[in-house]
Structures are given as structure tokens and as C-alpha cells.
Amino acid sequence: MILVTYDIVASSQNKRAQAKARREMKRRVAEIQARVTKDIDYAFEALLQEQPDLSLKMEGALEEVLRMVETIDGELEEVSSVAELERLDRRIEFIEEQFEDIEAELYSRPRRRRKRRPNLFDFFRQAAGGGGWGGDSSDPQGEVRTAADAFAVLGLDEGSSYTAVTKAFRRKAKELHPDSRDGDRSGEAQLRKLIAAYQYIKTIYNWGEDKPASGSPNV
């Protein structure tokens, strides 16, 4: 009876936490949408006469940001698992990073440093017993929080192509795998981090198993 009660309480807490995460992501999406609308007006009204090339460039970049967040907003209504929510959270974070770069260029100001947000998904990992990386207390995903982190793990410049990412991942994974090291398992922690980085990049660019989606870095 005690175990059953605990399961019910844990399930209820899990649902509330998912709802909280979804609300927070929708708030961030709405904030980006409002800022993009304002920025597009500025690009058109303030820049079109004096800097038409920059105006058109900024409008195109901002419209792409708007398209991406509108896609995520629609997906937020449909996701039903923690893993799906976390993938969307990472995509929003990637868009926020790119958006800061666009606004810095648009307004000719230094890029603002974004405060690190508390990770709402730590709750789910703790509730599940700590992360499940083969008994290792360290979570490789915790070391890969930005696109720059992920590309650095692969030894690539941020924004490298789909082909470059895939080749780097396969080469490094082969080097670190115990079968290539006469059974030596000392590289497993780094291998897990490599896999986390590769999955992170696939998620933020919405790459499928075989080819990149439109809008991702060139092949």
C-alpha cells in the first residue's frame, strides 16, 4: 500500500513538473515572438533607407527565427514525454543563442551574456534515480549545454556541416570504443560525452538519421 501511494504521488509530481516545463517553454517562445516582431519593424523602418542590404539580411534571419519558434510552439501542444520536452527545450535554447547574435548585429551592440537557467529537467533525472549512465554519477549531457560545447567535443567549429559532424563522430567513436582499444574501457566516459554531443547537435538542427533538414548547415 505504501509503495502504491508513493507511485501515485510521484506520478502526480511528474505531471505537475511537465506542465511547469511546458508553461515555461511557451513563455520563452512568446517572448521571442514578441521581440522578433519588434525587430522586424525596426529593420524595415530604421535600416531600409540607409542600409538596405543589412535590412533585408536581418528581416530574413528574423523571419527564420519566427518560423522555428512557431514550429516549436505547435509541437509543445502535442508532446507527451519528458524526452520530447527536453529536446524542445534544447531547440529553444539554441534559437535563443542564435537570436542574441542576430539582435547584436541588428542594433550594433555587444552580444548580451545570457544567464544560465535552472534546468527544469533535473527533476525528472532525480526522480528516475539519478540519470542512469552505467552507475556513473556524472551525466555527460550535463557537460554539453550549448551548441559550442557540442561542437567542441567533436573537435569542430560551431556550425560545421552535417558531413563534417558525422565523420568526426564516427572517427572519434571508433577510437574510444573498447573493441578498438583491446578491451580497455577507460574511454567510456568520453565516449558517452561524445554521443551526448552528437545527439545534441542532431536535435538542435533537427537532423534525421540519414540527412539534414532544410535550414541546417550545408552538407
GUPA-203939 format. One line per field, with one value per residue (C-alpha): chain; residue number from 1; x, y, z; residue in one letter. Coordinates in Angstrom, 1 decimal, m for minus. Last residue first. Example, Ala and Ser with C-alpha at 12.3 -4.5 7.8 and 13.67 -1.06 7.14 Angstrom:
GUPA-203939
unit = A,A
pos = 2,1
u = 13.7,12.3
v = m1.1,m4.5
w = 7.1,7.8
code = S,A
//
This chain:
GUPA-203939
unit = A,A,A,A,A,A,A,A,A,A,A,A,A,A,A,A,A,A,A,A,A,A,A,A,A,A,A,A,A,A,A,A,A,A,A,A,A,A,A,A,A,A,A,A,A,A,A,A,A,A,A,A,A,A,A,A,A,A,A,A,A,A,A,A,A,A,A,A,A,A,A,A,A,A,A,A,A,A,A,A,A,A,A,A,A,A,A,A,A,A,A,A,A,A,A,A,A,A,A,A,A,A,A,A,A,A,A,A,A,A,A,A,A,A,A,A,A,A,A,A,A,A,A,A,A,A,A,A,A,A,A,A,A,A,A,A,A,A,A,A,A,A,A,A,A,A,A,A,A,A,A,A,A,A,A,A,A,A,A,A,A,A,A,A,A,A,A,A,A,A,A,A,A,A,A,A,A,A,A,A,A,A,A,A,A,A,A,A,A,A,A,A,A,A,A,A,A,A,A,A,A,A,A,A,A,A,A,A,A,A,A,A,A,A,A,A,A,A,A
pos = 219,218,217,216,215,214,213,212,211,210,209,208,207,206,205,204,203,202,201,200,199,198,197,196,195,194,193,192,191,190,189,188,187,186,185,184,183,182,181,180,179,178,177,176,175,174,173,172,171,170,169,168,167,166,165,164,163,162,161,160,159,158,157,156,155,154,153,152,151,150,149,148,147,146,145,144,143,142,141,140,139,138,137,136,135,134,133,132,131,130,129,128,127,126,125,124,123,122,121,120,119,118,117,116,115,114,113,112,111,110,109,108,107,106,105,104,103,102,101,100,99,98,97,96,95,94,93,92,91,90,89,88,87,86,85,84,83,82,81,80,79,78,77,76,75,74,73,72,71,70,69,68,67,66,65,64,63,62,61,60,59,58,57,56,55,54,53,52,51,50,49,48,47,46,45,44,43,42,41,40,39,38,37,36,35,34,33,32,31,30,29,28,27,26,25,24,23,22,21,20,19,18,17,16,15,14,13,12,11,10,9,8,7,6,5,4,3,2,1
u = 26.3,25.3,24.3,20.6,17.8,16.4,16.7,19.9,20.2,20.2,19.0,17.2,18.7,16.5,19.4,19.1,18.4,21.2,23.7,22.6,22.7,26.3,27.3,25.6,27.4,30.7,30.1,29.3,32.5,34.4,33.1,33.8,37.5,38.8,37.1,40.3,39.1,41.9,41.4,39.3,36.8,36.7,35.2,37.1,38.8,35.7,33.6,36.1,36.0,32.2,31.6,34.1,32.6,29.0,29.8,31.8,29.0,26.3,28.4,30.2,28.1,30.4,34.0,34.8,36.7,33.7,33.6,34.0,30.9,28.8,30.1,29.5,26.0,25.3,24.7,27.0,28.7,25.4,24.7,27.6,25.9,28.3,27.3,28.5,26.3,26.0,24.8,21.3,20.5,19.9,17.2,14.3,13.0,16.5,16.5,13.0,13.8,17.0,14.6,13.8,17.5,17.9,18.7,22.2,22.1,22.5,25.5,24.5,26.2,27.8,25.7,25.2,21.3,20.8,24.2,23.6,20.0,21.1,23.7,21.1,18.7,21.2,21.6,17.8,17.3,19.7,17.9,14.6,16.0,17.3,13.9,12.3,14.5,13.7,10.0,10.4,12.4,9.9,7.0,3.7,4.5,1.5,0.9,4.6,4.9,2.9,5.0,8.2,7.1,6.2,9.7,11.4,9.3,10.0,13.7,13.6,11.7,14.4,17.2,15.3,14.5,18.1,19.5,17.0,17.8,21.5,21.3,19.1,21.4,20.3,16.7,15.9,17.6,15.2,11.7,12.3,14.9,13.0,9.7,11.4,13.0,9.6,8.1,11.1,10.9,7.3,8.0,11.0,9.0,6.1,8.6,10.1,6.6,5.7,8.9,8.0,4.4,5.7,8.2,5.5,3.2,5.9,6.6,3.0,2.8,5.9,4.6,1.4,3.3,5.5,2.4,0.7,3.9,4.3,0.8,1.4,4.6,2.8,0.0
v = 19.4,23.0,23.8,23.3,25.2,22.2,19.0,17.1,13.6,9.9,9.6,12.8,16.2,18.7,21.1,21.4,17.7,16.4,18.7,17.4,13.8,14.2,15.9,13.2,10.5,12.2,12.6,8.8,8.1,10.3,8.3,5.0,5.8,3.8,0.7,m1.0,m4.1,m4.1,m0.4,m0.7,m3.0,m0.7,2.1,5.4,5.5,4.2,6.9,9.5,8.6,8.1,11.4,13.4,11.9,12.7,16.3,17.0,15.7,17.6,20.8,22.8,25.4,25.7,24.7,21.1,18.9,16.7,17.8,21.4,21.0,20.0,22.7,25.5,24.2,24.7,22.6,19.6,18.9,18.0,15.6,13.5,12.9,12.2,9.8,6.8,3.8,3.0,6.4,6.2,9.8,10.0,7.7,8.4,11.2,12.8,12.7,14.1,16.9,17.8,18.5,22.0,23.0,26.3,28.9,30.2,34.0,35.2,37.4,40.2,40.4,43.8,46.3,47.2,47.0,44.4,42.7,42.2,41.2,38.5,37.1,37.0,35.2,32.5,31.8,31.9,29.5,27.0,27.3,26.7,23.6,22.4,22.8,21.0,18.0,18.2,18.1,15.1,13.2,14.1,12.6,13.8,16.2,17.6,21.2,21.8,20.8,23.8,26.3,24.5,25.2,28.8,29.1,28.0,30.2,33.2,32.6,32.2,35.5,37.2,35.9,37.1,40.5,40.9,40.3,42.6,45.4,44.8,45.1,48.2,50.1,53.8,53.6,50.1,50.4,52.3,51.3,47.8,46.5,48.2,46.6,43.2,43.7,44.4,41.3,39.3,40.6,39.5,36.0,35.5,36.3,34.0,31.2,31.8,31.8,28.6,27.0,28.0,26.6,23.3,22.9,23.7,21.1,18.5,19.3,18.9,15.6,14.3,15.4,13.4,10.4,10.6,10.8,7.8,5.8,6.6,5.5,2.2,1.7,2.4,0.0
w = m46.3,m45.5,m42.0,m41.2,m42.9,m44.6,m42.6,m42.6,m43.9,m42.9,m39.3,m39.2,m38.4,m36.4,m36.2,m32.5,m32.0,m34.3,m32.5,m29.1,m30.2,m31.3,m28.1,m26.0,m28.0,m27.5,m23.7,m23.6,m25.4,m23.0,m20.1,m22.0,m22.7,m19.8,m21.1,m22.5,m24.3,m26.8,m27.5,m30.8,m29.2,m26.1,m28.3,m28.0,m31.4,m33.2,m31.5,m32.5,m36.2,m36.3,m34.6,m36.7,m39.9,m38.9,m37.8,m41.0,m43.2,m41.4,m41.8,m39.1,m37.3,m34.3,m35.3,m34.8,m32.3,m31.7,m28.0,m29.2,m31.5,m28.5,m26.2,m28.8,m29.4,m25.7,m22.6,m23.2,m19.8,m18.2,m21.1,m19.9,m16.6,m13.8,m11.0,m13.1,m12.5,m16.2,m17.0,m15.4,m14.7,m10.9,m9.8,m12.1,m9.8,m9.9,m13.7,m13.9,m11.5,m13.4,m16.3,m15.1,m15.6,m13.8,m16.4,m17.1,m17.5,m21.1,m21.9,m24.2,m27.5,m28.0,m29.8,m33.5,m33.1,m35.8,m35.3,m31.6,m32.3,m34.7,m32.3,m29.4,m31.7,m32.4,m28.6,m28.1,m31.0,m29.4,m26.1,m27.8,m29.5,m26.2,m24.5,m27.4,m26.9,m23.2,m23.8,m26.1,m23.5,m20.8,m22.8,m24.1,m26.9,m28.9,m27.7,m27.5,m31.1,m32.2,m30.2,m31.6,m35.2,m34.3,m32.7,m35.9,m38.3,m36.1,m36.1,m39.9,m40.2,m38.1,m40.4,m43.5,m42.0,m40.8,m44.3,m45.9,m43.6,m43.9,m47.6,m47.4,m45.1,m45.2,m46.4,m45.1,m41.8,m39.4,m40.7,m42.0,m39.6,m36.7,m37.7,m38.0,m34.5,m32.9,m34.4,m33.4,m29.8,m29.4,m31.0,m28.7,m25.6,m26.7,m27.2,m23.7,m22.1,m24.0,m22.7,m19.1,m19.5,m20.8,m18.0,m15.4,m17.0,m17.0,m13.3,m12.5,m14.3,m12.5,m9.1,m9.8,m10.9,m7.8,m5.6,m7.2,m7.0,m3.3,m2.6,m4.4,m2.4,0.9,0.0
code = V,N,P,S,G,S,A,P,K,D,E,G,W,N,Y,I,T,K,I,Y,Q,Y,A,A,I,L,K,R,L,Q,A,E,G,S,R,D,G,D,R,S,D,P,H,L,E,K,A,K,R,R,F,A,K,T,V,A,T,Y,S,S,G,E,D,L,G,L,V,A,F,A,D,A,A,T,R,V,E,G,Q,P,D,S,S,D,G,G,W,G,G,G,G,A,A,Q,R,F,F,D,F,L,N,P,R,R,K,R,R,R,R,P,R,S,Y,L,E,A,E,I,D,E,F,Q,E,E,I,F,E,I,R,R,D,L,R,E,L,E,A,V,S,S,V,E,E,L,E,G,D,I,T,E,V,M,R,L,V,E,E,L,A,G,E,M,K,L,S,L,D,P,Q,E,Q,L,L,A,E,F,A,Y,D,I,D,K,T,V,R,A,Q,I,E,A,V,R,R,K,M,E,R,R,A,K,A,Q,A,R,K,N,Q,S,S,A,V,I,D,Y,T,V,L,I,M
//
